[in-house]
Amino acid sequence: MRTIDLILLLNDFKKDNRIFIEDNGQRLAVVDIEIIDNTVALKTSKNLHGLRNWEFLVLLNKKDYYEFPIFYHNKNSHKQLFGFRVANDCLLLG
């Protein structure tokens, strides 16, 4: 998924929804982003609260990032983000 696509989709949700990565039934809070070789990499944590939707959108909404694909860390590798679902006022990216 490209950054601009995710921004457009998330604009329709409450600004206080928390952002998480859902991978293999586990939820990891998205706490920051990192730009690596023209990609957006989501930084996650098991111990911290996830960013709120509005905070996440502020980090992503940079014109230079619009065409970048989005990845997240999964143990020692990166997986590309393909979509999300909503559960209990949380946005679960995966």
Backbone torsions as a table, in degrees:
resi	resn	phi	psi	omega
1	MET	NA	138.2	176.6
2	ARG	-83.1	156.6	-178.9
3	THR	-59.3	-45.0	-178.3
4	ILE	-62.0	-36.2	178.9
5	ASP	-64.4	-44.0	179.1
6	LEU	-65.7	-41.7	178.1
7	ILE	-57.7	-47.9	-179.0
8	LEU	-62.5	-39.0	179.0
9	LEU	-69.7	-41.0	-176.4
10	LEU	-74.8	-19.2	178.5
11	ASN	-61.4	-21.0	-177.8
12	ASP	-85.6	-1.6	-176.1
13	PHE	-107.8	164.8	-179.8
14	LYS	-57.9	143.1	-177.2
15	LYS	-73.3	-16.6	-180.0
16	ASP	-96.8	1.9	174.9
17	ASN	-60.9	139.4	177.9
18	ARG	-84.4	150.2	-178.3
19	ILE	-106.6	127.2	178.2
20	PHE	-133.6	157.0	168.3
21	ILE	-98.3	133.8	176.1
22	GLU	-112.7	116.4	-177.1
23	ASP	-140.7	120.2	-179.7
24	ASN	53.8	41.5	177.6
25	GLY	77.3	2.3	-179.0
26	GLN	-107.1	139.9	177.6
27	ARG	-105.6	128.1	177.2
28	LEU	-121.0	128.9	-179.4
29	ALA	-70.8	133.0	173.8
30	VAL	-82.7	120.9	-174.7
31	VAL	-114.5	-14.5	-179.2
32	ASP	-171.6	172.1	173.1
33	ILE	-124.2	158.0	177.3
34	GLU	-138.4	138.0	178.1
35	ILE	-97.9	119.6	-178.9
36	ILE	-131.4	115.1	175.9
37	ASP	47.2	56.5	178.7
38	ASN	59.5	33.8	171.5
39	THR	-134.5	155.8	174.4
40	VAL	-100.7	123.5	177.3
41	ALA	-110.7	124.6	179.5
42	LEU	-84.5	128.2	176.3
43	LYS	-90.7	135.9	-176.1
44	THR	-125.1	165.7	178.2
45	SER	-152.0	144.3	174.1
46	LYS	-85.1	-21.7	-170.2
47	ASN	-102.6	-16.4	-176.0
48	LEU	-103.9	159.4	174.1
49	HIS	-72.6	143.7	178.3
50	GLY	-71.4	156.7	174.2
51	LEU	-62.6	150.3	171.6
52	ARG	-79.9	159.1	-177.8
53	ASN	-53.3	-46.8	-178.0
54	TRP	-64.9	-37.1	178.2
55	GLU	-66.0	-42.8	179.2
56	PHE	-62.5	-43.4	179.8
57	LEU	-66.3	-34.8	177.1
58	VAL	-63.1	-41.5	179.0
59	LEU	-66.4	-39.0	-175.5
60	LEU	-82.0	-28.7	-168.6
61	ASN	-80.6	67.8	175.0
62	LYS	-122.8	128.3	-175.4
63	LYS	-53.0	-35.8	-179.0
64	ASP	-64.8	-23.3	-176.7
65	TYR	-92.0	-11.4	-169.4
66	TYR	-52.4	-39.5	-176.6
67	GLU	-91.9	-3.0	-178.1
68	PHE	-72.6	137.8	171.7
69	PRO	-74.0	157.1	-178.1
70	ILE	-110.4	130.8	178.3
71	PHE	-124.5	161.1	172.1
72	TYR	-135.5	153.5	-178.8
73	HIS	-76.4	133.6	175.6
74	ASN	-132.9	97.6	-175.7
75	LYS	57.2	-110.9	-177.1
76	ASN	-104.4	13.7	-179.0
77	SER	-134.5	175.4	176.3
78	HIS	-113.9	140.6	173.8
79	LYS	-119.8	143.7	179.2
80	GLN	-80.1	143.0	177.6
81	LEU	-79.9	130.7	-178.5
82	PHE	-117.9	-15.9	-179.6
83	GLY	177.4	-165.3	179.1
84	PHE	-158.7	168.1	172.5
85	ARG	-140.6	164.9	-178.7
86	VAL	-112.3	133.4	176.9
87	ALA	-151.3	127.2	176.0
88	ASN	52.0	49.1	-179.9
89	ASP	59.4	25.4	174.8
90	CYS	-120.9	144.5	175.0
91	LEU	-99.9	113.6	-174.5
92	LEU	-102.0	102.8	-179.2
93	LEU	-82.7	148.6	178.2
94	GLY	-168.2	NA	NA
